[in-house]
Amino acid sequence: MTAPAAGRTVRVGVVGVGVMGADHARQLSSTVPGARVVAVADVNGARAQQVAEQVGARVADDPSALIGSGDVDAVAIASADATHADLVRACVAAGKPVLCEKPLAPSLTETADLVGGIGADGVRLVSVGYMRRFDPGYAELREVVRSGRYGQPLVVHCVSRGVSAGIGATSESSITGASTHDLDVVPWLLGVPIVEAAWLAPRQSREAAGLQDPQVLLLRMADGVLCTVETYLNARYGYDIRCEIVCETGTVSLAEPHRVVTGTELASRQSYWPDWRGRFADAYRLELAAWIRCAGGASPPTAPLATVTDALAAAEVAEALIRSMARGGGFVSTQQSESGPVR
Ligand SMILES: NC(=O)c1ccc[n+]([C@@H]2O[C@H](COP(=O)([O-])OP(=O)(O)OC[C@H]3O[C@@H](n4cnc5c(N)ncnc54)[C@H](O)[C@@H]3O)[C@@H](O)[C@H]2O)c1
């Protein structure tokens, strides 16, 4: 693995500087120790120029030029989902550590091809942006449940709601792009893989055009725990992420972080984040800092950074859910097993 000399700043190139990539560039240049954004690339040149000026970086001619640049030590990828696999391959070919946003690829076949093709040396270079693992709330949930303090977990309830779906969202991309966070974080919380998955469609929201929204997913874990996942991209009222783990003698839930409650005019009011950037700001910062530590030390991704193996596991469940959707619902076996990738 190529790495800067010990103690040297890691010089990062960011490919794709839309909503997520611009936020990563901002965090890397202002809140992450040991990192400096030196180059950005985006097919939207004006956008690239704007973000480059904000973070004091240059605009690379294209992603290949950025990845091949001698002054770029490591690459963060936050371009469109369908571009991830080829960009990751290019980073691996250049021997550069890469943090690729989820999903690693839009389908299981493409994910498996990528993971199989980059070999063990490539696997050591790639981290995947499943940042909920770094959220202090999820980390505390994991610690409490795994302590056994309230007995065994029995049921998990997950809710992921957003204000409005991105342009071009489909019923399938709702699973591969949004539910994928829950498909990764639930096995990570419990330390147990998902063995069966079922897709269910409630009444369709009139606010959602072109896709089934909301969707309800049922996940059966290898130890019998049952998990519900509601994914609702067009919930309108705010960005709202919930997770409750019901155990034998107690229940543990995420609390909404960094929010205040305002009391006025005989009413109590709490605001929601408009999107993921505020809700998960700490998680992104901690994830990027962990990635920079690994990249700077030439070490493979260390837990809780997600690996390509973790991304493949989530892709297997997403594929099972899309198969369930295609036949109108019902449980479908995933390819995960108890000896699978869950850490
Ligand atoms: N981890 C998370 O919580 C999280 C949250 C949001 C988005 N994401 C992921 O981040 C990625 C970007 O999402 P977004 O919401 O910022 O989308 P976006 O559309 O705002 O930004 C994507 C950017 O990539 C650029 N782009 C597209 N193809 C490119 C290419 N081949 N080369 C260079 N630039 C290219 C676009 O011009 C755009 O500026 C997606 O993969 C998405 O799944 C992750």
The ligand as a MOL file (V3000), in Angstrom:
LIG
                    3D

  0  0  0     0  0            999 V3000
M  V30 BEGIN CTAB
M  V30 COUNTS 44 48 0 0 0
M  V30 BEGIN ATOM
M  V30 1 N -23.1460 7.5890 3.6610 0
M  V30 2 C -24.2220 8.3260 3.5390 0
M  V30 3 O -24.9210 8.5790 4.4780 0
M  V30 4 C -24.5810 8.9160 2.2010 0
M  V30 5 C -25.5150 9.9600 2.1380 0
M  V30 6 C -25.8020 10.4890 0.8980 0
M  V30 7 C -25.2100 9.9980 -0.2460 0
M  V30 8 N -24.3260 8.9720 -0.1360 0 CHG=1
M  V30 9 C -23.6920 8.4210 -1.3450 0
M  V30 10 O -22.8150 9.4090 -1.8670 0
M  V30 11 C -22.8520 9.3870 -3.2920 0
M  V30 12 C -23.2140 10.7650 -3.8030 0
M  V30 13 O -24.5080 11.1040 -3.3270 0
M  V30 14 P -24.9900 12.6230 -3.3230 0
M  V30 15 O -26.2510 12.6490 -2.5500 0
M  V30 16 O -23.8830 13.5240 -2.9350 0 CHG=-1
M  V30 17 O -25.3280 12.8350 -4.8820 0
M  V30 18 P -25.1280 14.1430 -5.7490 0
M  V30 19 O -25.8690 13.9020 -7.0150 0
M  V30 20 O -25.4370 15.3590 -4.9430 0
M  V30 21 O -23.5610 14.1680 -6.0550 0
M  V30 22 C -22.9300 13.2880 -6.9220 0
M  V30 23 C -21.8500 14.0680 -7.6410 0
M  V30 24 O -21.0680 13.1580 -8.4080 0
M  V30 25 C -20.8180 13.7410 -9.6680 0
M  V30 26 N -20.5190 12.6610 -10.6030 0
M  V30 27 C -21.3680 11.7590 -11.1350 0
M  V30 28 N -20.6950 10.8880 -11.9180 0
M  V30 29 C -19.3850 11.2500 -11.8480 0
M  V30 30 C -18.1940 10.7380 -12.4300 0
M  V30 31 N -18.2090 9.6780 -13.2480 0
M  V30 32 N -17.0250 11.3370 -12.1280 0
M  V30 33 C -17.0000 12.4330 -11.3130 0
M  V30 34 N -18.1030 12.9640 -10.7540 0
M  V30 35 C -19.2760 12.3740 -11.0160 0
M  V30 36 C -22.0710 14.5550 -10.0090 0
M  V30 37 O -21.8340 15.5630 -10.9610 0
M  V30 38 C -22.4270 15.1180 -8.6230 0
M  V30 39 O -21.8120 16.3770 -8.3850 0
M  V30 40 C -23.8530 8.2940 -3.6690 0
M  V30 41 O -23.1650 7.1000 -3.9560 0
M  V30 42 C -24.6970 8.1220 -2.4360 0
M  V30 43 O -25.2100 6.8150 -2.3020 0
M  V30 44 C -23.9960 8.4410 1.0520 0
M  V30 END ATOM
M  V30 BEGIN BOND
M  V30 1 1 1 2
M  V30 2 2 2 3
M  V30 3 1 2 4
M  V30 4 1 4 5
M  V30 5 2 4 44
M  V30 6 2 5 6
M  V30 7 1 6 7
M  V30 8 2 7 8
M  V30 9 1 8 9
M  V30 10 1 8 44
M  V30 11 1 9 10
M  V30 12 1 9 42
M  V30 13 1 10 11
M  V30 14 1 11 12
M  V30 15 1 11 40
M  V30 16 1 12 13
M  V30 17 1 13 14
M  V30 18 2 14 15
M  V30 19 1 14 16
M  V30 20 1 14 17
M  V30 21 1 17 18
M  V30 22 2 18 19
M  V30 23 1 18 20
M  V30 24 1 18 21
M  V30 25 1 21 22
M  V30 26 1 22 23
M  V30 27 1 23 24
M  V30 28 1 23 38
M  V30 29 1 24 25
M  V30 30 1 25 26
M  V30 31 1 25 36
M  V30 32 1 26 27
M  V30 33 1 26 35
M  V30 34 2 27 28
M  V30 35 1 28 29
M  V30 36 1 29 30
M  V30 37 2 29 35
M  V30 38 1 30 31
M  V30 39 2 30 32
M  V30 40 1 32 33
M  V30 41 2 33 34
M  V30 42 1 34 35
M  V30 43 1 36 37
M  V30 44 1 36 38
M  V30 45 1 38 39
M  V30 46 1 40 41
M  V30 47 1 40 42
M  V30 48 1 42 43
M  V30 END BOND
M  V30 END CTAB
M  END
